[in-house]
Amino acid sequence: MQTGNNTRISREDGNIIFITGGARSGKSRYAQQLALSLTDSPVYIATAKIWDEDFAQRVSRHKAERDERWTNFEEQRNVSKLPVDNRVCIIDCVTLWLSNFFSDTKRDIELSLQLFKSEIDALVQKPGVFIIISNETGMGIHAETEIGRKFTDLQGWANQYVAAKAAKVIFMISGIPVTIKTNTA
């Protein structure tokens, strides 16, 4: 694949770059820098559903970080159906994407995971580069509620699935990217 600034990305290397880490670890900022290093016209795919005013303000801050070079999509579920072939895309983020499936399926972990895996499998087949951001929710405090524990399990299994499919996995710690997997094909 040839990107906007003539950086060559090979399909054989894989098309998924997975960036994970804790809250406020620098995942989105790093992903945006990476996307801009690969192309002059990246795509940003937001998977969030706006739940309240505080979250709406967070979304507004994220939008303000991107300039006219970015193409923006908002898609809560069917990311693989967007017209993004042969583009460098950020998908932000798995946690919010999963929460949409989890809510739609009335907290059915197996069905939520199946729907999510289908989306990831479809992305793997698409031409392009997909920089997928996620949270490591299981590294913090143990969830107090059953629903919280179920979602933490779902998040962990989803992250493992994406990491297994990814050509590269980066763990963000205090704004520092630590590469934990690189495709050796």
N, CA and C atoms as a LAMMPS dump frame, in Angstrom:
ITEM: TIMESTEP
0
ITEM: NUMBER OF ATOMS
555
ITEM: BOX BOUNDS ff ff ff
-5.0000000000000000e+02 5.0000000000000000e+02
-5.0000000000000000e+02 5.0000000000000000e+02
-5.0000000000000000e+02 5.0000000000000000e+02
ITEM: ATOMS id mol type element x y z
1 1 1 N 0.834 -1.178 0
2 1 2 C 0 0 0
3 1 3 C 0.874 1.235 0
4 2 1 N 0.564 2.189 -0.833
5 2 2 C 1.271 3.457 -0.868
6 2 3 C 0.42 4.48 -0.124
7 3 1 N 0.993 5.16 0.848
8 3 2 C 0.245 6.148 1.605
9 3 3 C 0.536 7.537 1.077
10 4 1 N -0.134 8.525 1.61
11 4 2 C -0.057 9.9 1.116
12 4 3 C 1.329 10.495 1.095
13 5 1 N 2.226 10.123 2.001
14 5 2 C 3.565 10.703 1.984
15 5 3 C 4.608 9.695 1.509
16 6 1 N 4.155 8.747 0.678
17 6 2 C 5.015 7.772 0.025
18 6 3 C 5.678 6.766 0.959
19 7 1 N 5.131 6.575 2.134
20 7 2 C 5.604 5.514 3.015
21 7 3 C 4.975 4.218 2.539
22 8 1 N 5.782 3.203 2.36
23 8 2 C 5.274 1.925 1.876
24 8 3 C 4.948 1.018 3.062
25 9 1 N 3.746 0.472 3.03
26 9 2 C 3.323 -0.473 4.058
27 9 3 C 2.923 -1.751 3.35
28 10 1 N 3.565 -2.836 3.728
29 10 2 C 3.337 -4.109 3.062
30 10 3 C 2.197 -4.884 3.717
31 11 1 N 1.314 -5.486 2.906
32 11 2 C 0.233 -6.342 3.427
33 11 3 C 0.81 -7.541 4.158
34 12 1 N 1.99 -8 3.714
35 12 2 C 2.604 -9.154 4.354
36 12 3 C 2.982 -8.846 5.802
37 13 1 N 3.223 -7.585 6.102
38 13 2 C 3.563 -7.187 7.466
39 13 3 C 2.34 -7.192 8.374
40 14 1 N 1.157 -7.231 7.808
41 14 2 C -0.078 -7.135 8.582
42 14 3 C -0.59 -5.705 8.552
43 15 1 N -1.873 -5.559 8.769
44 15 2 C -2.454 -4.225 8.653
45 15 3 C -3.018 -3.691 9.959
46 16 1 N -2.762 -4.375 11.062
47 16 2 C -3.267 -3.94 12.36
48 16 3 C -2.09 -3.53 13.251
49 17 1 N -2.174 -2.325 13.798
50 17 2 C -1.253 -1.863 14.832
51 17 3 C -2.131 -1.623 16.053
52 18 1 N -1.828 -2.313 17.134
53 18 2 C -2.647 -2.267 18.34
54 18 3 C -1.92 -1.472 19.41
55 19 1 N -2.582 -0.428 19.912
56 19 2 C -2.016 0.418 20.96
57 19 3 C -2.914 0.304 22.179
58 20 1 N -2.334 -0.148 23.279
59 20 2 C -3.109 -0.352 24.497
60 20 3 C -2.384 0.278 25.677
61 21 1 N -3.114 0.472 26.754
62 21 2 C -2.531 1.064 27.945
63 21 3 C -3.62 1.565 28.872
64 22 1 N -3.213 2.202 29.937
65 22 2 C -4.151 2.725 30.917
66 22 3 C -4.752 4.052 30.485
67 23 1 N -5.671 4.534 31.288
68 23 2 C -6.299 5.833 31.04
69 23 3 C -5.241 6.935 31.093
70 24 1 N -5.324 7.849 30.167
71 24 2 C -4.419 9.005 30.086
72 24 3 C -2.948 8.605 29.973
73 25 1 N -2.695 7.485 29.286
74 25 2 C -1.313 7.034 29.115
75 25 3 C -0.677 7.57 27.843
76 26 1 N -1.456 8.297 27.022
77 26 2 C -0.913 8.879 25.794
78 26 3 C -1.24 8.084 24.544
79 27 1 N -2.186 7.163 24.641
80 27 2 C -2.518 6.281 23.511
81 27 3 C -2.986 7.075 22.289
82 28 1 N -3.943 7.945 22.46
83 28 2 C -4.512 8.683 21.318
84 28 3 C -3.476 9.611 20.691
85 29 1 N -2.735 10.325 21.524
86 29 2 C -1.714 11.235 20.995
87 29 3 C -0.673 10.455 20.183
88 30 1 N -0.206 9.346 20.727
89 30 2 C 0.784 8.537 20.023
90 30 3 C 0.202 7.991 18.712
91 31 1 N -1.031 7.506 18.754
92 31 2 C -1.676 6.974 17.548
93 31 3 C -1.787 8.044 16.472
94 32 1 N -2.126 9.256 16.866
95 32 2 C -2.247 10.339 15.892
96 32 3 C -0.894 10.683 15.28
97 33 1 N 0.152 10.717 16.098
98 33 2 C 1.498 10.975 15.571
99 33 3 C 1.92 9.866 14.608
100 34 1 N 1.625 8.624 14.983
101 34 2 C 1.965 7.488 14.125
102 34 3 C 1.225 7.565 12.792
103 35 1 N -0.065 7.833 12.84
104 35 2 C -0.862 7.934 11.604
105 35 3 C -0.304 9.019 10.693
106 36 1 N 0.023 10.173 11.266
107 36 2 C 0.56 11.276 10.453
108 36 3 C 1.954 10.975 9.918
109 37 1 N 2.676 10.059 10.562
110 37 2 C 3.986 9.662 10.034
111 37 3 C 3.829 8.711 8.843
112 38 1 N 2.644 8.101 8.705
113 38 2 C 2.398 7.144 7.628
114 38 3 C 1.664 7.744 6.439
115 39 1 N 0.951 8.837 6.663
116 39 2 C 0.166 9.441 5.586
117 39 3 C -0.104 10.912 5.879
118 40 1 N -0.368 11.659 4.825
119 40 2 C -0.737 13.067 4.978
120 40 3 C -2.243 13.242 5.159
121 41 1 N -2.99 12.149 4.99
122 41 2 C -4.46 12.257 5.066
123 41 3 C -5.052 11.075 5.833
124 42 1 N -4.818 11.032 7.137
125 42 2 C -5.325 9.91 7.931
126 42 3 C -6.833 9.986 8.176
127 43 1 N -7.357 8.866 8.645
128 43 2 C -8.777 8.745 8.986
129 43 3 C -8.873 8.489 10.485
130 44 1 N -9.828 9.152 11.106
131 44 2 C -10.1 8.934 12.526
132 44 3 C -11.509 8.382 12.659
133 45 1 N -11.619 7.207 13.277
134 45 2 C -12.922 6.558 13.464
135 45 3 C -13.22 6.532 14.958
136 46 1 N -14.235 7.274 15.351
137 46 2 C -14.658 7.323 16.748
138 46 3 C -15.78 6.316 16.95
139 47 1 N -15.64 5.476 17.956
140 47 2 C -16.644 4.443 18.226
141 47 3 C -17.543 4.802 19.406
142 48 1 N -17.327 5.975 19.971
143 48 2 C -18.018 6.361 21.203
144 48 3 C -19.477 6.72 20.988
145 49 1 N -20.245 6.393 21.989
146 49 2 C -21.611 6.879 22.119
147 49 3 C -21.534 7.947 23.206
148 50 1 N -22.087 9.11 22.946
149 50 2 C -22.024 10.199 23.922
150 50 3 C -23.056 9.939 25.015
151 51 1 N -22.571 9.67 26.223
152 51 2 C -23.447 9.297 27.336
153 51 3 C -23.866 10.481 28.187
154 52 1 N -22.962 11.479 28.336
155 52 2 C -23.276 12.606 29.215
156 52 3 C -22.456 13.829 28.801
157 53 1 N -22.654 14.936 29.486
158 53 2 C -21.985 16.198 29.144
159 53 3 C -20.475 16.123 29.345
160 54 1 N -20.032 15.488 30.41
161 54 2 C -18.6 15.35 30.647
162 54 3 C -17.92 14.623 29.497
163 55 1 N -18.555 13.545 29.037
164 55 2 C -17.975 12.785 27.927
165 55 3 C -18.032 13.594 26.632
166 56 1 N -19.086 14.354 26.437
167 56 2 C -19.197 15.222 25.253
168 56 3 C -18.036 16.219 25.22
169 57 1 N -17.646 16.735 26.373
170 57 2 C -16.51 17.662 26.437
171 57 3 C -15.203 16.954 26.093
172 58 1 N -15.05 15.718 26.543
173 58 2 C -13.854 14.942 26.186
174 58 3 C -13.769 14.749 24.678
175 59 1 N -14.895 14.409 24.071
176 59 2 C -14.937 14.205 22.619
177 59 3 C -14.572 15.494 21.903
178 60 1 N -15.098 16.603 22.371
179 60 2 C -14.784 17.904 21.764
180 60 3 C -13.291 18.206 21.845
181 61 1 N -12.669 17.891 22.976
182 61 2 C -11.217 18.109 23.109
183 61 3 C -10.448 17.245 22.106
184 62 1 N -10.87 15.996 21.956
185 62 2 C -10.209 15.113 20.988
186 62 3 C -10.363 15.655 19.567
187 63 1 N -11.55 16.1 19.22
188 63 2 C -11.786 16.637 17.874
189 63 3 C -10.906 17.855 17.602
190 64 1 N -10.725 18.696 18.607
191 64 2 C -9.922 19.909 18.452
192 64 3 C -8.449 19.597 18.174
193 65 1 N -8 18.393 18.527
194 65 2 C -6.613 17.989 18.301
195 65 3 C -6.337 17.643 16.847
196 66 1 N -7.385 17.453 16.059
197 66 2 C -7.213 17.043 14.658
198 66 3 C -7.532 18.209 13.728
199 67 1 N -6.69 18.377 12.708
200 67 2 C -6.885 19.48 11.77
201 67 3 C -7.512 18.995 10.465
202 68 1 N -7.434 19.829 9.436
203 68 2 C -8.102 19.559 8.158
204 68 3 C -7.53 18.364 7.398
205 69 1 N -6.398 17.858 7.8
206 69 2 C -5.829 16.684 7.131
207 69 3 C -6.621 15.415 7.418
208 70 1 N -7.394 15.424 8.485
209 70 2 C -8.094 14.23 8.954
210 70 3 C -9.475 14.104 8.328
211 71 1 N -9.818 12.865 7.964
212 71 2 C -11.194 12.501 7.625
213 71 3 C -11.758 11.837 8.869
214 72 1 N -12.931 12.272 9.305
215 72 2 C -13.51 11.766 10.549
216 72 3 C -14.795 10.996 10.289
217 73 1 N -14.902 9.867 10.96
218 73 2 C -16.131 9.066 10.939
219 73 3 C -16.535 8.781 12.381
220 74 1 N -17.827 8.692 12.605
221 74 2 C -18.353 8.23 13.887
222 74 3 C -19.181 6.993 13.585
223 75 1 N -18.745 5.872 14.128
224 75 2 C -19.438 4.598 13.889
225 75 3 C -19.34 3.764 15.147
226 76 1 N -20.468 3.429 15.721
227 76 2 C -20.498 2.748 17.009
228 76 3 C -20.378 1.234 16.917
229 77 1 N -20.579 0.648 15.741
230 77 2 C -20.553 -0.807 15.644
231 77 3 C -19.854 -1.323 14.387
232 78 1 N -20.338 -0.949 13.215
233 78 2 C -19.919 -1.551 11.945
234 78 3 C -18.757 -0.801 11.291
235 79 1 N -17.661 -0.737 11.996
236 79 2 C -16.483 -0.018 11.525
237 79 3 C -15.977 -0.592 10.198
238 80 1 N -16.03 -1.895 10.041
239 80 2 C -15.496 -2.543 8.839
240 80 3 C -16.264 -2.173 7.571
241 81 1 N -17.44 -1.619 7.705
242 81 2 C -18.245 -1.249 6.533
243 81 3 C -17.979 0.182 6.047
244 82 1 N -17.151 0.928 6.755
245 82 2 C -16.838 2.3 6.353
246 82 3 C -15.984 2.31 5.085
247 83 1 N -16.083 3.367 4.279
248 83 2 C -15.306 3.463 3.03
249 83 3 C -13.866 3.921 3.294
250 84 1 N -13.06 3.012 3.847
251 84 2 C -11.704 3.383 4.25
252 84 3 C -10.632 2.476 3.646
253 85 1 N -10.954 1.781 2.575
254 85 2 C -9.95 0.929 1.932
255 85 3 C -8.736 1.77 1.533
256 86 1 N -7.56 1.172 1.711
257 86 2 C -6.288 1.783 1.333
258 86 3 C -5.987 3.079 2.075
259 87 1 N -6.516 3.217 3.27
260 87 2 C -6.262 4.409 4.085
261 87 3 C -5.564 3.992 5.378
262 88 1 N -4.955 4.955 6.025
263 88 2 C -4.397 4.765 7.368
264 88 3 C -5.442 5.294 8.336
265 89 1 N -5.952 4.405 9.185
266 89 2 C -7.084 4.738 10.056
267 89 3 C -6.752 4.488 11.512
268 90 1 N -7.215 5.395 12.355
269 90 2 C -7.202 5.172 13.801
270 90 3 C -8.616 4.773 14.192
271 91 1 N -8.733 3.72 14.981
272 91 2 C -10.021 3.328 15.55
273 91 3 C -9.907 3.555 17.052
274 92 1 N -10.682 4.503 17.56
275 92 2 C -10.589 4.936 18.956
276 92 3 C -11.969 4.854 19.589
277 93 1 N -12.268 3.901 20.425
278 93 2 C -11.379 2.87 20.926
279 93 3 C -12.159 1.578 21.121
280 94 1 N -11.44 0.495 21.364
281 94 2 C -12.054 -0.815 21.573
282 94 3 C -13.005 -0.796 22.763
283 95 1 N -12.629 -0.154 23.839
284 95 2 C -13.455 -0.153 25.049
285 95 3 C -14.849 0.399 24.773
286 96 1 N -14.91 1.522 24.09
287 96 2 C -16.211 2.133 23.793
288 96 3 C -16.958 1.335 22.727
289 97 1 N -16.216 0.785 21.773
290 97 2 C -16.805 -0.061 20.73
291 97 3 C -17.467 -1.279 21.386
292 98 1 N -16.73 -1.924 22.287
293 98 2 C -17.276 -3.08 23.001
294 98 3 C -18.493 -2.719 23.843
295 99 1 N -18.453 -1.557 24.472
296 99 2 C -19.582 -1.17 25.323
297 99 3 C -20.865 -1.046 24.503
298 100 1 N -20.75 -0.668 23.241
299 100 2 C -21.93 -0.603 22.371
300 100 3 C -22.501 -1.997 22.115
301 101 1 N -21.619 -2.965 21.803
302 101 2 C -22.082 -4.347 21.614
303 101 3 C -22.652 -4.908 22.917
304 102 1 N -21.974 -4.642 24.016
305 102 2 C -22.379 -5.141 25.339
306 102 3 C -23.771 -4.627 25.704
307 103 1 N -24.013 -3.369 25.421
308 103 2 C -25.324 -2.768 25.69
309 103 3 C -26.388 -3.342 24.755
310 104 1 N -26.062 -3.435 23.464
311 104 2 C -27.014 -3.947 22.465
312 104 3 C -27.445 -5.381 22.763
313 105 1 N -26.506 -6.19 23.256
314 105 2 C -26.78 -7.62 23.489
315 105 3 C -27.273 -7.888 24.908
316 106 1 N -27.602 -6.839 25.621
317 106 2 C -28.085 -6.957 27.004
318 106 3 C -27.071 -7.702 27.878
319 107 1 N -25.796 -7.301 27.717
320 107 2 C -24.673 -7.789 28.537
321 107 3 C -24.297 -9.245 28.274
322 108 1 N -24.55 -9.71 27.07
323 108 2 C -24.171 -11.064 26.677
324 108 3 C -22.698 -11.033 26.229
325 109 1 N -21.827 -11.55 27.078
326 109 2 C -20.389 -11.5 26.796
327 109 3 C -20.041 -12.262 25.522
328 110 1 N -20.548 -13.485 25.38
329 110 2 C -20.19 -14.316 24.227
330 110 3 C -20.644 -13.682 22.915
331 111 1 N -21.861 -13.178 22.868
332 111 2 C -22.359 -12.553 21.646
333 111 3 C -21.617 -11.25 21.356
334 112 1 N -21.355 -10.474 22.389
335 112 2 C -20.595 -9.223 22.209
336 112 3 C -19.22 -9.513 21.63
337 113 1 N -18.548 -10.515 22.182
338 113 2 C -17.218 -10.879 21.701
339 113 3 C -17.276 -11.396 20.271
340 114 1 N -18.284 -12.185 19.956
341 114 2 C -18.445 -12.699 18.596
342 114 3 C -18.637 -11.549 17.595
343 115 1 N -19.486 -10.584 17.929
344 115 2 C -19.711 -9.438 17.043
345 115 3 C -18.434 -8.635 16.857
346 116 1 N -17.709 -8.428 17.94
347 116 2 C -16.456 -7.688 17.876
348 116 3 C -15.42 -8.424 17.027
349 117 1 N -15.26 -9.735 17.266
350 117 2 C -14.289 -10.512 16.496
351 117 3 C -14.612 -10.491 15.008
352 118 1 N -15.885 -10.52 14.667
353 118 2 C -16.286 -10.448 13.249
354 118 3 C -15.821 -9.143 12.621
355 119 1 N -15.931 -8.061 13.376
356 119 2 C -15.462 -6.764 12.875
357 119 3 C -13.942 -6.768 12.68
358 120 1 N -13.221 -7.293 13.65
359 120 2 C -11.756 -7.345 13.536
360 120 3 C -11.349 -8.221 12.357
361 121 1 N -11.99 -9.377 12.201
362 121 2 C -11.677 -10.265 11.078
363 121 3 C -11.921 -9.567 9.741
364 122 1 N -12.975 -8.784 9.651
365 122 2 C -13.264 -8.048 8.412
366 122 3 C -12.198 -6.974 8.165
367 123 1 N -11.744 -6.313 9.211
368 123 2 C -10.697 -5.294 9.043
369 123 3 C -9.391 -5.909 8.574
370 124 1 N -9.061 -7.09 9.099
371 124 2 C -7.83 -7.769 8.699
372 124 3 C -7.827 -8.033 7.196
373 125 1 N -9.006 -8.256 6.626
374 125 2 C -9.119 -8.554 5.194
375 125 3 C -9.112 -7.307 4.314
376 126 1 N -9.309 -6.135 4.897
377 126 2 C -9.384 -4.894 4.121
378 126 3 C -7.983 -4.368 3.815
379 127 1 N -7.812 -3.778 2.641
380 127 2 C -6.538 -3.105 2.372
381 127 3 C -6.49 -1.793 3.152
382 128 1 N -5.381 -1.547 3.807
383 128 2 C -5.225 -0.343 4.606
384 128 3 C -4.467 -0.664 5.881
385 129 1 N -4.256 0.354 6.687
386 129 2 C -3.61 0.196 7.977
387 129 3 C -4.586 0.665 9.033
388 130 1 N -4.795 -0.159 10.047
389 130 2 C -5.746 0.149 11.108
390 130 3 C -5.011 0.199 12.438
391 131 1 N -4.923 1.392 12.985
392 131 2 C -4.293 1.626 14.282
393 131 3 C -5.425 1.585 15.297
394 132 1 N -5.467 0.511 16.068
395 132 2 C -6.585 0.264 16.978
396 132 3 C -6.147 0.561 18.408
397 133 1 N -6.893 1.452 19.068
398 133 2 C -6.589 1.873 20.439
399 133 3 C -7.511 1.145 21.406
400 134 1 N -6.94 0.742 22.543
401 134 2 C -7.745 0.091 23.573
402 134 3 C -7.237 0.455 24.961
403 135 1 N -8.028 0.101 25.95
404 135 2 C -7.667 0.305 27.353
405 135 3 C -7.393 -1.031 28.01
406 136 1 N -6.492 -1.018 28.962
407 136 2 C -6.222 -2.196 29.783
408 136 3 C -7.023 -2.049 31.074
409 137 1 N -8.313 -2.36 30.994
410 137 2 C -9.195 -2.165 32.145
411 137 3 C -8.915 -3.15 33.267
412 138 1 N -8.351 -4.289 32.969
413 138 2 C -8.112 -5.31 33.981
414 138 3 C -6.882 -5.07 34.823
415 139 1 N -6.132 -4 34.561
416 139 2 C -4.909 -3.74 35.329
417 139 3 C -5.166 -2.856 36.544
418 140 1 N -6.377 -2.35 36.65
419 140 2 C -6.683 -1.435 37.744
420 140 3 C -7.374 -2.144 38.895
421 141 1 N -8.194 -1.405 39.559
422 141 2 C -8.961 -1.904 40.696
423 141 3 C -9.948 -2.953 40.205
424 142 1 N -10.14 -3.994 40.996
425 142 2 C -11.108 -5.042 40.672
426 142 3 C -12.514 -4.449 40.691
427 143 1 N -13.275 -4.686 39.642
428 143 2 C -14.633 -4.137 39.55
429 143 3 C -15.496 -4.629 40.715
430 144 1 N -16.265 -3.724 41.28
431 144 2 C -17.105 -4.067 42.427
432 144 3 C -18.399 -4.767 42.036
433 145 1 N -18.868 -4.528 40.823
434 145 2 C -20.161 -5.074 40.418
435 145 3 C -19.99 -6.234 39.443
436 146 1 N -21.019 -7.051 39.369
437 146 2 C -20.991 -8.175 38.426
438 146 3 C -20.868 -7.679 36.989
439 147 1 N -21.616 -6.643 36.652
440 147 2 C -21.546 -6.116 35.286
441 147 3 C -20.149 -5.57 34.987
442 148 1 N -19.53 -4.941 35.972
443 148 2 C -18.17 -4.436 35.794
444 148 3 C -17.171 -5.559 35.579
445 149 1 N -17.329 -6.633 36.324
446 149 2 C -16.429 -7.789 36.166
447 149 3 C -16.649 -8.451 34.812
448 150 1 N -17.91 -8.555 34.378
449 150 2 C -18.196 -9.135 33.058
450 150 3 C -17.551 -8.302 31.957
451 151 1 N -17.694 -6.983 32.069
452 151 2 C -17.126 -6.127 31.022
453 151 3 C -15.6 -6.196 31.029
454 152 1 N -15 -6.263 32.2
455 152 2 C -13.542 -6.386 32.284
456 152 3 C -13.082 -7.675 31.607
457 153 1 N -13.809 -8.764 31.822
458 153 2 C -13.485 -10.023 31.141
459 153 3 C -13.602 -9.857 29.624
460 154 1 N -14.705 -9.269 29.18
461 154 2 C -14.928 -9.047 27.751
462 154 3 C -13.79 -8.224 27.159
463 155 1 N -13.423 -7.145 27.838
464 155 2 C -12.338 -6.276 27.367
465 155 3 C -11.027 -7.053 27.253
466 156 1 N -10.728 -7.867 28.262
467 156 2 C -9.494 -8.65 28.231
468 156 3 C -9.448 -9.618 27.065
469 157 1 N -10.55 -10.319 26.83
470 157 2 C -10.592 -11.274 25.708
471 157 3 C -10.525 -10.545 24.362
472 158 1 N -11.188 -9.411 24.256
473 158 2 C -11.142 -8.633 23.012
474 158 3 C -9.721 -8.132 22.75
475 159 1 N -9.059 -7.626 23.786
476 159 2 C -7.684 -7.152 23.615
477 159 3 C -6.758 -8.291 23.184
478 160 1 N -6.927 -9.462 23.787
479 160 2 C -6.102 -10.605 23.394
480 160 3 C -6.322 -10.949 21.924
481 161 1 N -7.564 -10.859 21.467
482 161 2 C -7.879 -11.202 20.081
483 161 3 C -7.215 -10.221 19.113
484 162 1 N -7.353 -8.928 19.413
485 162 2 C -6.733 -7.928 18.537
486 162 3 C -5.221 -8.072 18.559
487 163 1 N -4.639 -8.261 19.731
488 163 2 C -3.179 -8.406 19.833
489 163 3 C -2.68 -9.601 19.026
490 164 1 N -3.432 -10.69 19.033
491 164 2 C -3.037 -11.871 18.26
492 164 3 C -3.068 -11.595 16.762
493 165 1 N -4.003 -10.769 16.311
494 165 2 C -4.139 -10.444 14.885
495 165 3 C -3.179 -9.337 14.441
496 166 1 N -2.673 -8.571 15.389
497 166 2 C -1.875 -7.383 15.069
498 166 3 C -0.467 -7.732 14.608
499 167 1 N 0.034 -6.918 13.684
500 167 2 C 1.429 -7.015 13.262
501 167 3 C 2.338 -6.395 14.309
502 168 1 N 1.801 -5.398 15.027
503 168 2 C 2.588 -4.698 16.035
504 168 3 C 1.67 -4.355 17.197
505 169 1 N 2.182 -4.53 18.423
506 169 2 C 1.436 -4.164 19.628
507 169 3 C 2.313 -3.235 20.452
508 170 1 N 1.738 -2.108 20.838
509 170 2 C 2.449 -1.103 21.615
510 170 3 C 1.691 -0.877 22.92
511 171 1 N 2.409 -0.922 24.023
512 171 2 C 1.826 -0.647 25.332
513 171 3 C 2.311 0.734 25.761
514 172 1 N 1.371 1.621 26.063
515 172 2 C 1.713 2.979 26.477
516 172 3 C 1.779 3.051 28.001
517 173 1 N 2.889 3.596 28.495
518 173 2 C 3.079 3.786 29.929
519 173 3 C 3.562 5.216 30.14
520 174 1 N 2.752 6.031 30.804
521 174 2 C 3.136 7.411 31.128
522 174 3 C 3.622 8.174 29.896
523 175 1 N 2.946 7.978 28.771
524 175 2 C 3.297 8.68 27.538
525 175 3 C 4.435 8.06 26.758
526 176 1 N 4.957 6.946 27.222
527 176 2 C 6.086 6.299 26.549
528 176 3 C 5.601 5.021 25.869
529 177 1 N 5.83 4.912 24.538
530 177 2 C 5.438 3.682 23.837
531 177 3 C 6.458 2.567 24.053
532 178 1 N 5.95 1.401 24.446
533 178 2 C 6.807 0.23 24.633
534 178 3 C 6.282 -0.837 23.676
535 179 1 N 7.083 -1.205 22.683
536 179 2 C 6.677 -2.219 21.719
537 179 3 C 6.791 -3.582 22.384
538 180 1 N 5.656 -4.313 22.383
539 180 2 C 5.661 -5.633 23.017
540 180 3 C 5.477 -6.765 22.006
541 181 1 N 5.176 -6.41 20.751
542 181 2 C 5.096 -7.421 19.695
543 181 3 C 5.388 -6.742 18.362
544 182 1 N 6.18 -7.425 17.553
545 182 2 C 6.428 -6.965 16.183
546 182 3 C 6.342 -8.182 15.287
547 183 1 N 5.7 -8.012 14.143
548 183 2 C 5.59 -9.101 13.184
549 183 3 C 6.971 -9.481 12.7
550 184 1 N 7.284 -10.749 12.769
551 184 2 C 8.595 -11.225 12.321
552 184 3 C 8.493 -12.007 11.02
553 185 1 N 7.38 -11.832 10.3
554 185 2 C 7.169 -12.585 9.063
555 185 3 C 8.146 -12.189 7.995
